[in-house]
Amino acid sequence: MGSMGNEALTVAAVARRLGVAPATLRTWDRRYGLGPSEHSSGEHRRYSETDLARLTLMRRSEEHTSELQSRFGISYAVFCLK
């Protein structure tokens, strides 16, 4: 696939890159507001390179949830990502 450039990625493509289920991305969108930066109701979600970078940080944070919860709480980690 090479460099992403301005290419918009589907939910499935982003989920594969992050190693999560597509439903997880939808949950992060609803729960934490970490969805695509531009999404119109009734249209497919398309993620930008910036969106993918934010989600990558979320995934890394999720991998260390117990440490984050014990130190700061997951809500602090999400606040830092916005």
N, C-alpha and C positions, 0 to 999 in steps of 0.2 A: 504494500500500500504506500510505503514511502512517507514523505513529509505530509502532514495534514493540511497545511496552509489554511485556507478558508473553508475547507470541506466540512459539511455538516454531517455528523454521525448519528445513526439511528440508536434507539434504546438498546437493541440487541448488540450492536457493535461496541458500544460503551460498556455494556455489562460484560462482554467477553474480555475486553481489555483490563477491566478492574477485577475480574474473577468473582462477580456477584450475579445474582439472578436479576432479570429485568424488573421483577416486582420490587426488588430492593431499591432500585433507582426511583421508581414511582413513589415508594414510601418516603425516601429522603426528600423528594420534591414536596410531598404533602406535609410531612412532619417538620422539616428544617428549612424549606424554601430553597433547596439545592437542585432545582430543575434547570432546564435549558433557559438561558438568558432571554430568549425570545420564543414564546409558544402561544399560538392562538388557539382558542377553544375550538375543538372539532378537528384540529390538524394534528398530524403526527409530531411527536417531540423530536427535535433535531438539536444535537449538542455541538457547540463550537469547541475550539481548542482551549479557550479560557474556561468553559464549563467543565471540560475533561480535567483540566488542572485542578479545579476546585474539588471535583469528585475524587480525584486521586488523593488529595489531602484528607478528605473525609474517610476514604478507605483505609489509609494509613492510621488515622486516628482511631477508627473502629477496631483495627487490629490490636490496639493498645488500650481498649476501653477500660479494662479493670484498673490500669495504672492511672488513666485520666480521671476516672470516677473517684479513685481514692485521693488523688491530689486536688483536682479542680471541679470535677463533675463534667459530664459530657456536654451539658449546655454551654459551658465555657468554651469548649473546643469548637462547637458549632458557631458560637458568637465570633470567634477568631477567624473562621472561614468566610464569613460574610463580608 
